[in-house]
Amino acid sequence: MLTKLYQWMLAKAAHPHAERWLFAFSFMESSFFPIPPHPLLGLMCLARPEKAIRYGLICTIASVLGGLLGYGIGHFLYQAVGAQILHFLGLSAKFPVAACYLRDYGAEIILIKGATPIPFKLITITAGFIGLSLFTFLWASILSRAFQFMIVGFLFWKFGRPIKAFIEKYLAPLSALFLVLVVGGFVAASMLSGGGQKSDRCSNTTMATIS
């Protein structure tokens, strides 16, 4: 089913309203849609490099807005909606650990998520559930999403189609390295003040400990 959904999503890259589809997929992915918008973004940037920054901005704005929806679901409708979304996506087991880490590290986890395969919807729903500061959630989400999408847009805009091979090969590890360096100082400081105990506690967290 996911393969068919993936192919259907990619077909929208050639649609006359491709930008609207890009916005929709980016919005939905932040709260409940199983497939990220990156393949669609890449195809659209590949076809129109001169508009790549615009496409990256569309993804960023839509993803942050969708993240706010996910936050709202977690905060107001977790039992009725949020838990079912996480179960459907196979993320229920990861929810208690995500809640623990978000409580202990907050914005750092959201920033680090930008360079990892952790589903953003897990972060948004969990952040709402634990009542993470909305301001903290918002600015961290903007930075994380902008870095992830805008760098793709910028590279396509600057270097055009030849950058495709570089992005596919090196973007993920370079992004991870950059964000690890940015966030590493915060995490290190937290661990020096007892954060290591927090990390151990979170790795052994179960649903019973957060309910």
N, C-alpha and C positions, 0 to 999 in steps of 0.2 A: 504493500500500500504506500509506504513512504517513497519507494522508487517512482511510482506513478505520480505521486504528489510533487516530487522533485522535478520530474520532467515537465509537468504541467506548469510549475513555477518558472522554469527556464524559458518555456515558450512565451511567457509574457514579456521577455526582453525585446521581442520584435513587435509587440503590440503598440498601436498608435498612442495608447495612454500608458506607456511603460513607466513613466515617472509616478503616476498614481499607483500602479501596482507595486513599485519599489517602496513607496511610502507605506502602502497597506501591509506589505510583508514585513517591513522593518518594525512597524507598530505592533503587529500581531505577535511577532517572534519574541518580543520583550515580555509577554504575559501568558501566551498559551499556544502559539504556533510552533510546531516541532522543527521546522527547517529554517536556518538562518538566512538572511538576505544576501550574504556574501557572493554566492554564485551569480545571482541576478545583477548585483552591483558590478561584478567583474565583467560580465558580458556587455553591459551597457557602457561601461568605461572603455572597453575594448573597441566597441563600435563607434563611439563618439568621444575620443580622448579630450577634445576641447571643452566638453561639458562635464568632465569627470569630477571636478571640485563641486559642481552643483549637485551631482548625484551623491557624492559623499555627504554633503550638507543635508540633503533630503533624508538619507539614512540616519544621520545623527539626530536630527530633530524628531523624526518619527519614532525612533527607538527610545528616546528619552520620554516622549509622551506616552508611548506604550508601557514604559517602565513605571510611570505614574499610575497607569491602570493596574498593572501587576501589584504595585504597592497597595493600592486601594482594595484589591481583591484580598490580599493577605491581611490587611488591617480590619476590614469590615465583613468580608465574606469568606474567611478561610474555611470554616467547617462546611459551608454550603457549596462553595465553588472551588476555592484554592486547593483543598485537599484532593478533590476529584481530578483537577488538572494535573497535579503532581503525580498522582497515581497513574493516570492515563499515559503520561510521558515517562513513566518508570523512574521518577525522581523522589518518591516517598522516603526511601531509605536514606537519601542524602539530606533530607530536610533537617533532621535534628542537628547534624554536624554543621550545616550551613548556618543554622540559627545560633549555635554556640559561637562559631567564629565571628559572625556579624556582631554579636553582643560584645565580644572581647576586642575586636579590632576595627569594626565599623567601616569607615571609608577606605581603609587600606585593602580590605577584601574586595570591595567593588572595583577599585583601581586595578588590582592584580587580575581580576576576572577578565579585564580587557585583553589580556595576552594569554588566556588559557581557554580550554574547551568547556569550562564550566558554563552550563546554560544560563543565560542572563535572566530568564524567567524564574529560575530557582532563586536567584538573588533578590529579584524584585518582590516576589510573593513573600519570601522569608523576611525581608526587611520590613514589610508592612506588618507582618504577623508579630514580630518582636517589638514593634513601635520604634524602630530606628528614627532618629531625628530626620524629618522631611527635608530640612535644609541640607544636612549632611548627605542624605541619599541623592538629592538633586544635583549638587555640585560634583559629587564623585561620579555620578552617572554621566553627566555631561562630559567630563574629562575622559572617562573610560571609553565611552561611545565615540566621541570625536576623534580620539587617537586611533581607534580601530578602523573607522570608516574614512576619515579625512586623509589619513596617510595614503590609503589606496587611491583616493581621488587625486591627491596632489601628484603622486608618482606617475599616474597615467597622464595627467595634464602636462606635466613637465617633460616626460620622456616618450609619451605616446605608446603605441602598440609594442615596441621592442621591450618595454619594461615588464610585460606579462610573465616571461620566463623567470625573471628575477624575483618578482612578487611571489610566484608559486613556490620557489625554492627557498627563499631566504626571509620573507617578511615575517612569518610566524616566529622563528627563533630570534630575529633581531628585535621584534616587538617585545617578546618575553624578556630579553636581556635589558632593554631600556626600562621597562616598567619595574623589573626587579631591582634595578639600581635606584629608581626613584622612590620606591616604596620600602626598599630594604632598610633604610635608616630608621623609618618608623617602627618596623617590625623588630629590628635589632634593639632599639631603645626599649620597646615593650618587653622583650624577652629578658633584658638585663634587669628590669624592674619586676620580674616575676611572670612575664608572659610565657616562658617555657612551660610553667605549670598549667597555664591556660591552654596551651597547645595540646599537652598531654590529656587534659580533661576533655577537650573537644573531640579528640580522636576516639574517645570511648563514650561519647554522648549517645544516649538513646532517647526515644520519644518521651519516656516517662520523666526524664530530667528537665524537660522544657514545658511540660503541660501543667 
